[in-house]
Amino acid sequence: MNNSVRNTARLLGAGLRALLVLTVVCGVVYPLLVTGVAQAAFHDKANGSEVSSQGKVVGSSLLGQRYDKGKDKEGNPVPDLRFFQPRPSAGLGSNKTNGVNTQYDLQVSGASNLGATNTDLVKAVNERKKWVSETYGVAESKVPADAVTSSGSGLDPHISPEYAELQAARVAKENHLPANTVRQLVEDHVDGRVLGFMGEPRVNVLKLNIALKDLVKGRG
């Protein structure tokens, strides 16, 4: 009986010591080591790829956001055409009354999962195409795909150079800037393919709008 008690006590003691050691190593030492390496080697990425303007963090280069000037009578956001607009955000979201994310809400990231022949998707694309055509004065046939469709996450921070260039003339007019100046601004913010061959050329909307804002301020 005494041997049984001693063996049990020894096993419990060994288990508690192992628990303590593993807790310290896995719960304290390892997280601190990984955090330290990340902060030292990848400080910007480790902190969310923050983008600052005039000393304030205004967003992340990895997450899209809207540029609105308020809402209409029905509560829908009204785009502020002084700024370049992002692509639509149409991820599913259970906390939305209509089940669709139209606000770049981080809590409802995701795709709509609607097929190409879905009537709701076709209607939304046609409505968006008409809006882009009328707003920026181009033929509907020249509206790029990313202007009327959302990304898989619904949070894409980029648009195509074609969509940015399409908006340039209207943005220039709204800000009383020469159209060529704004077009050059777009060209300066085109990021090429990753490693020269992966993906497509793209424009980060947040960074482009920050540069635009600085340009307007500099001419004011």
C-alpha positions as CSV (number, residue, x, y, z in Angstrom):
1,M,0.0,0.0,0.0
2,N,2.8,2.4,0.9
3,N,4.6,1.6,-2.3
4,S,1.5,2.3,-4.3
5,V,1.0,5.7,-2.6
6,R,4.7,6.6,-3.1
7,N,4.5,5.6,-6.8
8,T,1.3,7.6,-7.3
9,A,2.9,10.6,-5.5
10,R,6.0,10.3,-7.7
11,L,4.0,10.1,-10.9
12,L,1.9,13.2,-9.8
13,G,5.1,15.1,-9.0
14,A,6.6,14.2,-12.3
15,G,3.5,15.2,-14.1
16,L,3.3,18.6,-12.3
17,R,6.9,19.3,-13.1
18,A,6.4,18.5,-16.7
19,L,3.3,20.7,-16.8
20,L,5.3,23.6,-15.2
21,V,8.2,23.2,-17.6
22,L,6.0,22.9,-20.7
23,T,3.9,25.9,-19.6
24,V,6.9,28.1,-19.2
25,V,8.5,26.9,-22.5
26,C,5.4,26.9,-24.7
27,G,3.4,29.6,-23.0
28,V,6.1,32.1,-22.2
29,V,9.5,31.5,-23.7
30,Y,8.3,30.4,-27.2
31,P,5.7,33.2,-27.7
32,L,8.3,35.8,-26.5
33,L,10.9,34.4,-28.8
34,V,8.6,34.4,-31.9
35,T,7.3,37.9,-31.1
36,G,10.8,39.2,-30.7
37,V,12.0,37.8,-34.0
38,A,8.9,39.1,-35.8
39,Q,9.3,42.6,-34.3
40,A,13.0,42.7,-35.1
41,A,12.9,41.2,-38.6
42,F,9.4,41.9,-39.8
43,H,8.3,44.9,-37.7
44,D,5.9,46.4,-40.3
45,K,4.1,43.1,-41.2
46,A,4.0,41.9,-37.6
47,N,2.0,45.0,-36.6
48,G,-0.6,44.6,-39.4
49,S,1.1,46.4,-42.3
50,E,-0.1,49.8,-40.9
51,V,-0.3,52.8,-43.2
52,S,0.2,56.2,-41.7
53,S,-0.7,59.7,-42.9
54,Q,0.3,62.9,-41.2
55,G,1.5,61.0,-38.2
56,K,-1.7,58.9,-37.8
57,V,-2.5,55.3,-38.7
58,V,-5.2,55.4,-41.3
59,G,-5.5,51.8,-42.2
60,S,-3.7,48.7,-43.4
61,S,-2.1,48.1,-46.8
62,L,-3.7,44.6,-46.7
63,L,-7.3,45.6,-46.1
64,G,-9.6,47.7,-48.3
65,Q,-11.9,50.4,-47.0
66,R,-14.7,52.6,-48.3
67,Y,-14.4,56.3,-49.1
68,D,-17.9,57.8,-48.6
69,K,-19.3,61.2,-47.8
70,G,-22.4,60.0,-45.9
71,K,-25.6,58.1,-46.6
72,D,-28.6,58.6,-48.8
73,K,-32.3,58.6,-47.6
74,E,-32.4,54.8,-47.7
75,G,-29.2,54.5,-45.6
76,N,-26.9,53.4,-48.4
77,P,-23.4,54.8,-48.5
78,V,-22.7,57.6,-51.0
79,P,-19.2,57.4,-52.5
80,D,-17.0,60.5,-52.2
81,L,-15.8,60.9,-55.7
82,R,-12.9,63.1,-54.6
83,F,-11.2,59.8,-53.9
84,F,-10.5,56.7,-55.9
85,Q,-13.1,54.1,-55.1
86,P,-12.3,50.4,-54.2
87,R,-13.9,47.4,-55.8
88,P,-17.2,46.2,-54.4
89,S,-17.3,44.2,-51.1
90,A,-19.9,41.5,-51.2
91,G,-18.8,38.9,-48.6
92,L,-21.4,36.9,-46.6
93,G,-22.2,38.1,-43.2
94,S,-24.8,36.8,-40.7
95,N,-24.8,40.0,-38.7
96,K,-26.1,42.0,-41.8
97,T,-29.9,42.3,-42.2
98,N,-29.5,41.4,-45.9
99,G,-26.7,38.9,-45.4
100,V,-24.3,40.8,-47.5
101,N,-21.2,42.9,-46.5
102,T,-21.2,46.2,-48.4
103,Q,-19.1,48.1,-45.9
104,Y,-15.7,46.3,-45.9
105,D,-16.7,45.0,-42.5
106,L,-13.8,42.8,-41.1
107,Q,-16.3,40.7,-39.2
108,V,-18.0,39.4,-42.3
109,S,-15.1,38.7,-44.6
110,G,-15.8,36.1,-47.2
111,A,-17.1,35.4,-50.7
112,S,-20.8,35.5,-51.7
113,N,-20.5,32.0,-53.3
114,L,-22.9,33.0,-56.0
115,G,-22.4,31.4,-59.4
116,A,-21.9,33.3,-62.6
117,T,-25.5,32.7,-63.7
118,N,-27.1,33.6,-60.4
119,T,-29.7,36.2,-61.1
120,D,-28.9,38.2,-58.0
121,L,-25.2,38.4,-59.0
122,V,-26.0,39.3,-62.6
123,K,-28.3,42.0,-61.4
124,A,-25.7,43.4,-59.0
125,V,-23.0,43.4,-61.6
126,N,-25.2,45.1,-64.2
127,E,-26.3,47.8,-61.7
128,R,-22.7,48.4,-60.7
129,K,-21.6,48.5,-64.3
130,K,-24.2,51.1,-65.1
131,W,-23.2,53.2,-62.1
132,V,-19.5,53.1,-63.0
133,S,-20.4,54.0,-66.7
134,E,-22.5,57.0,-65.7
135,T,-20.3,58.2,-62.9
136,Y,-17.0,58.1,-64.8
137,G,-18.3,58.7,-68.3
138,V,-17.2,55.6,-70.0
139,A,-18.9,52.9,-72.1
140,E,-20.1,49.9,-70.1
141,S,-18.0,47.7,-72.4
142,K,-14.9,49.4,-71.0
143,V,-15.7,48.8,-67.4
144,P,-13.1,46.4,-65.9
145,A,-14.2,43.3,-64.1
146,D,-12.8,44.4,-60.7
147,A,-15.0,47.5,-60.8
148,V,-18.2,45.3,-60.7
149,T,-17.1,42.2,-58.7
150,S,-15.8,41.7,-55.3
151,S,-12.7,39.6,-54.2
152,G,-12.9,36.3,-52.5
153,S,-12.4,38.0,-49.1
154,G,-14.5,41.1,-49.8
155,L,-11.6,43.1,-48.4
156,D,-9.2,43.5,-51.3
157,P,-7.1,46.6,-50.9
158,H,-6.2,46.8,-54.6
159,I,-7.8,47.7,-57.8
160,S,-6.5,47.2,-61.4
161,P,-4.5,49.9,-63.0
162,E,-7.4,50.0,-65.6
163,Y,-10.0,50.8,-63.0
164,A,-7.8,53.4,-61.4
165,E,-7.1,55.1,-64.7
166,L,-10.8,55.0,-65.5
167,Q,-11.5,57.1,-62.3
168,A,-8.6,59.5,-62.8
169,A,-10.5,62.2,-64.9
170,R,-13.4,62.4,-62.5
171,V,-11.1,62.5,-59.4
172,A,-9.1,65.3,-61.0
173,K,-12.3,67.3,-61.7
174,E,-13.6,66.8,-58.2
175,N,-10.2,68.0,-56.7
176,H,-9.6,70.8,-59.3
177,L,-6.4,69.1,-60.5
178,P,-5.0,68.6,-64.0
179,A,-6.1,65.3,-65.4
180,N,-2.6,64.4,-66.5
181,T,-1.3,65.0,-63.0
182,V,-3.7,62.6,-61.5
183,R,-3.0,60.0,-64.2
184,Q,0.7,60.3,-63.5
185,L,-0.1,59.7,-59.8
186,V,-1.9,56.5,-60.7
187,E,1.1,55.3,-62.8
188,D,3.4,56.1,-60.0
189,H,1.4,53.8,-57.7
190,V,1.1,50.7,-59.9
191,D,2.7,47.7,-58.3
192,G,4.0,45.1,-60.7
193,R,3.7,41.3,-60.6
194,V,5.2,39.6,-57.5
195,L,8.7,38.5,-58.5
196,G,8.0,39.7,-62.0
197,F,5.6,36.8,-62.9
198,M,3.0,36.1,-60.2
199,G,-0.3,37.8,-60.1
200,E,-1.3,40.9,-61.9
201,P,-0.3,44.6,-61.8
202,R,-2.4,46.4,-59.1
203,V,-2.9,49.7,-57.3
204,N,-3.3,50.0,-53.5
205,V,-6.3,52.3,-53.1
206,L,-5.4,53.5,-49.6
207,K,-1.8,54.5,-50.6
208,L,-3.1,56.1,-53.8
209,N,-5.7,58.2,-51.9
210,I,-3.1,59.3,-49.3
211,A,-0.8,60.5,-52.1
212,L,-3.8,62.3,-53.7
213,K,-4.7,64.0,-50.5
214,D,-1.1,65.1,-50.0
215,L,-1.1,66.5,-53.6
216,V,-4.3,68.4,-53.0
217,K,-3.0,69.8,-49.8
218,G,0.3,70.8,-51.4
219,R,-1.6,72.8,-54.0
220,G,-4.0,74.4,-51.5
